[in-house]
Amino acid sequence: MGLGEKIRRALAGRPAPAEDPPELWSPELGQDYRSFWDNMAKDRASAYLAVAGEPFGKPATEETLTAHGRDTAKIIAHTLALGPEDRVLEVGVGVGRLAEHIAPLCRSFTGIDISAKMIAIARERLRPFPNVRLEVNEKSDLHVFPDGSFDKIYFQVVLIHLDREDAFHYVEEAYRALVPGGLAWFQFYNLLHPGGFREFRFAVDYMVKHGQKTRGRVHCYTAPEARALVTAAGFKIVEEKSSLALVDQDFPYSIPDHDWEFYLIAAGEKPGNG
């Protein structure tokens, strides 16, 4: 579920009483990424809403959160050809919605997030997995990891919440942190698809028109823009693993929910001599 749809559902049918916490589009949530996501994760229920919306039409429980992440994790694992010897990094791990399915498939799993509150919840949820390492990311890069630290890296519903400059820097950092021959998954929203444009329009109507753009608002891309960011960072686009059509994607798998209709997926390979 896109952020706009999450917020629309949260706001639907009632004006906010004065004593309510700030609405989800409000600049009061914070002027930097950490403040924004820590405020979105002020408690467990809010954190679950922030990362998954309302799975299956109802507020998330542990069971529905796990079920909601399973199909997306399977697609990412298949696309990246995850294996038992892989060292995997998830950027923007949130509460571990995908990590709980990815970690059992690999040798080591590292998850980072800008929000300490998200990481605290993820640590509780992922405690059963001995190969998991979780860290609070101090800034929008991967500086804590040496070159060639990982075999596979993925960004799922992360780059869309970053300013373009920060998103591109992360893509460059992923290139550096991968081994030669390593694979990365980059997910974007498609501005040219009606669903993606709806997310963009929501940001205009409920953020810009209220006086200020929030730090975690949705950013949309066209397929050529997504392709340009990934290739400019040094990656080779793996065409058979990517979905970068101009408007409608012909995904080689069943999509988990309707939001996928306006996804762009770029699978990038770091060249063997990289």
Rosetta blueprint (number, residue, H / E / L):
1 M L
2 G L
3 L H
4 G H
5 E H
6 K H
7 I H
8 R H
9 R H
10 A H
11 L H
12 A L
13 G L
14 R L
15 P L
16 A L
17 P L
18 A L
19 E L
20 D L
21 P L
22 P L
23 E L
24 L L
25 W L
26 S L
27 P H
28 E H
29 L H
30 G L
31 Q L
32 D L
33 Y H
34 R H
35 S H
36 F H
37 W H
38 D H
39 N H
40 M H
41 A L
42 K L
43 D L
44 R H
45 A H
46 S H
47 A H
48 Y H
49 L H
50 A H
51 V H
52 A H
53 G L
54 E L
55 P H
56 F H
57 G H
58 K L
59 P L
60 A L
61 T L
62 E H
63 E H
64 T H
65 L H
66 T H
67 A H
68 H H
69 G H
70 R H
71 D H
72 T H
73 A H
74 K H
75 I H
76 I H
77 A H
78 H H
79 T H
80 L L
81 A L
82 L L
83 G L
84 P L
85 E L
86 D L
87 R E
88 V E
89 L E
90 E E
91 V E
92 G L
93 V L
94 G L
95 V L
96 G L
97 R L
98 L L
99 A H
100 E H
101 H H
102 I H
103 A H
104 P H
105 L H
106 C L
107 R L
108 S E
109 F E
110 T E
111 G E
112 I E
113 D E
114 I L
115 S L
116 A H
117 K H
118 M H
119 I H
120 A H
121 I H
122 A H
123 R H
124 E H
125 R H
126 L L
127 R L
128 P L
129 F L
130 P L
131 N L
132 V E
133 R E
134 L E
135 E E
136 V E
137 N L
138 E L
139 K L
140 S L
141 D L
142 L L
143 H L
144 V L
145 F L
146 P L
147 D L
148 G L
149 S L
150 F E
151 D E
152 K E
153 I E
154 Y E
155 F E
156 Q L
157 V L
158 V L
159 L H
160 I H
161 H H
162 L L
163 D L
164 R H
165 E H
166 D H
167 A H
168 F H
169 H H
170 Y H
171 V H
172 E H
173 E H
174 A H
175 Y H
176 R H
177 A H
178 L E
179 V E
180 P E
181 G E
182 G E
183 L E
184 A E
185 W E
186 F E
187 Q E
188 F E
189 Y E
190 N E
191 L L
192 L L
193 H L
194 P H
195 G H
196 G H
197 F H
198 R H
199 E H
200 F H
201 R H
202 F H
203 A H
204 V H
205 D H
206 Y H
207 M L
208 V H
209 K H
210 H H
211 G L
212 Q L
213 K L
214 T L
215 R L
216 G L
217 R L
218 V L
219 H L
220 C L
221 Y E
222 T L
223 A H
224 P H
225 E H
226 A H
227 R H
228 A H
229 L H
230 V H
231 T H
232 A H
233 A L
234 G L
235 F L
236 K E
237 I E
238 V L
239 E H
240 E H
241 K H
242 S L
243 S E
244 L L
245 A L
246 L L
247 V L
248 D L
249 Q L
250 D L
251 F L
252 P L
253 Y L
254 S L
255 I L
256 P L
257 D L
258 H H
259 D H
260 W H
261 E H
262 F H
263 Y E
264 L E
265 I E
266 A E
267 A E
268 G E
269 E E
270 K L
271 P L
272 G L
273 N L
274 G L
